[in-house]
Amino acid sequence: MSYQAYKTAQNTTESASQTEYRLLAQVTNALMTAKDKEYSGVQLVEALDWNRRVWSVFAADCGAKGNQLPHQLRANIISLSIWVSKHSSKVMRKQAKLDDLININRTIMEGLADQAKLQAKANAGASAPTSINSTL
């Protein structure tokens, strides 16, 4: 299977929350690697910048017209994005540790995983026949 075919299949089978979870898992893994290998300089900045860009996209999406998340949740995500940006700068200046960024990402990933489970349950219930007669 070609790379493009794989990407197309992935995009059609993955929900938005699953995509967000996968992205956060990848960037969190990069942060954890930076911490475990005690990266500094360019390698650390690249991991921090990737995480900051992910959070900036989340904030921009929450500020966009038509976003259907509850207002308070959108405001909280925007606030977290601002905090991530400020904390990342502190980490670069060695005034803070990566642990808080990793923990924030993990917490959001847990919420996304819970949301995906609820969506899967709802989808399974919606596709199940309501009675035996409806399948005949």
N, C-alpha and C positions, 0 to 999 in steps of 0.2 A: 504494500500500500504506500502510495507516495505521501510525502509530508503534507501537501496541500489537502489531499483526501482525508488524512488523519485529522487535520485541523477542522475541516468542514464537519466531519462526523462528531468531533468533540464539541463543537459549537452548537450542534443541533440536539445533543443529548444532555448537555450540562445546563443547569439552571443558573441564574445570576448569582445566587448565594453560593452555589458550588464553585463557580468561577472565582468569586471573591475569596472563598476559603482556600482554593488552590494557590492563588496569587499570594495571599498572606502566608501560607505555609512555605512557599518558595523564598519569600523575602525574609521571613523569620529564620529559616534555615541559614540564609546568608549572614544574618546578624549573629546567630549562634556560632557559626564557623569563625566569624571575626572575633568573637569573644574567646572561644576555645583556643584559637591559634594566636591569640593576643596580637591581632593585626593592628598596625598603625599606618599612618600615611595614606597613600592612595587606596590600598585595599580596604581600610576602614571607611574612608570617605565614600567609596563606591557603594558599600553596603548601606551606609547611613543615607546616602543620597537616594538610592533605590527605594528604601523604606519611606523616606520623606515624600518622594514623588507618588508612591502608592496612596499615601494618606492625603496628599493634595488632590488627587483624582477623586477620592472618596468625598472630600469636602466640596469640590466643584460640583459633583453629582448631587450632593445634598442641597446645594444652593440653586440648582437648576429648576426652572419651572417644570411642573409635571411630575416631580419626584413624589412618589406616593407613600413614602415613609411618614410616620407620624412626626409632626412639627418638632416635638421635644427630642425625639431620637435624632433627627437631622441636626438640630442645634448641638446636641452632645457629640456627634461625630465631627462636626466642624470644630468644636472646642478641642477635641482630642487631636485633630490634625494640627491645630495651632500649637498645642503642647508638644506634640511629636517634633515639630520643626524646631522649637526652642530647646527641647531636651537634646536633640541631635547636635545642635551647635555646642551645647555644653559638653557632650561626649567628645566631640572633636577637639575641644580645648582641655580635655582631661579633667573636667570639673564634675563629671557625672559618669555613671556606668551604663553599659548596654542593657543590663538586666531589666530595667523598667520598660524599655522599648519592647523587649522580647515578651515580657509579661503582658503588656497591653495587647500586643498582637495575638498572643495565645488566648486571652480572655475574649477578644472579638471572634476568634476562630471557634471557640466553644459555642458562642451564641449563634454563629452561622451554621455550625453542625446541628445544633438543636432545631434551628429553623428548617434546615434541609430534611430532618426527620419528620417534622410536622407536615411539611409539604408532601413528602412521600406518602405519609399516612392519608392525607387528604386526597391525593391523587389516586391511591389504591381504593379508597372508599367511593370515589366518584366513578371509577371505572367498573366497580363490581356491580353485578346485576342486583336490582332491588328485590326481585322475586324469581322463583323458578320459572314462572310463566313468561317472564320477559326474555328468557333465553330460548323458548320454544318457538 
